[in-house]
Structures are given as structure tokens and as C-alpha cells.
């Protein structure tokens, strides 16, 4: 049973997410929202973890069975000029990618650039999604209620703490040199 507090938190998270989308050109925001809806339907019950990377002008929504982004199955990243679909274990999906759609050179993560919603519906993308689900051993439950979790504030707090530590470290180093 959902409490009033839970409903308010969901509404606030959705409003905050809408404000992040609003920072993009209308066509790019529309594409990002449509892809989010597709992923939400394709991955029922998973958490949607929202990150904002100001230095890259990126809005990232990770789909995870837990509240931890690093356990995410996949994510969409909205940039000013494109949207990318990232696979958390993309490097292991090469056998499921005969058309070599996956891009990137990281140890684990790979991505596909999506220029339209229709591209998400391609059989090759569905094959990658199915392979990623199988690899992650995630069972989807259409009756489960995932939720939107805004991690952007936590990111900013971590960055502020890191900046504060760096300043303190610099001051200590400067004192030691005197």
C-alpha cells in the first residue's frame, strides 16, 4: 500500500526529471522522453536512476534492479546533439551484436547512438536488450513498481565534498612547504 509520502516523492521526482528534460532543445527532449517511455515499458519494475552530468551536458537515466546505478542493465544518456543507449555489460555482448552496432572502447560499457524512436524498435536493438537481460540474470516483473530516484543531488554533494577535500589537501601541502 502506497502512502501519501510515497506518492508525493514520485510526483516530485517526475517533476524534477521533467525540469532536466526541459533544459534540452524540444526535439531532443521529445526523443529522450519517448525512449524513456520505451525503456520503461521494456524493463518493468526496474528502478530509474537519474544522474545529471553538467560537465558533459548529459542527462542519464539508468535502469537497475537495485537502487545502485552501477548495477544498471542499461541506460539512456541525453546530450545536446544525440541520445545514446548504454549497456552496462556491453563488452560482453559482442556475440549478440553481429551488425557491430555497439560503440566504445571501455572495459565494460558500450553504447548505440539512437537518432529516432524507430531505431530503438529495430530487431538488432531488441536482440541486444534480450542478451543484456540474460547476461544480467534479471527477471522482469510487470506487476512490480520500479520508481524514479533522483541521484543528481547526491552527485553534486559528492562533488562539493571532493572539492572541499582537494582544497584542504592543497592548504596542508602549502603549509608543509613553508
Buried (B, 14 or more C-beta within 10 A) or exposed (E): EEEEEEEEBBEEBBEBBEEBBEEBEEEBBEBBBBBBEBBBEBBEBBBBBBBBEEEEEBBBBBBBBEEEBEBBBBBBBBBEEEBBBBBBBBBBBEEBBEEEBBEBEEEEBBBBEBEEBEBBEBEBBEBBBEBBBEBBEBEBEEEEEBBBBBBBEEBEEEEEEEEEEEEEEEEEEEEEEE
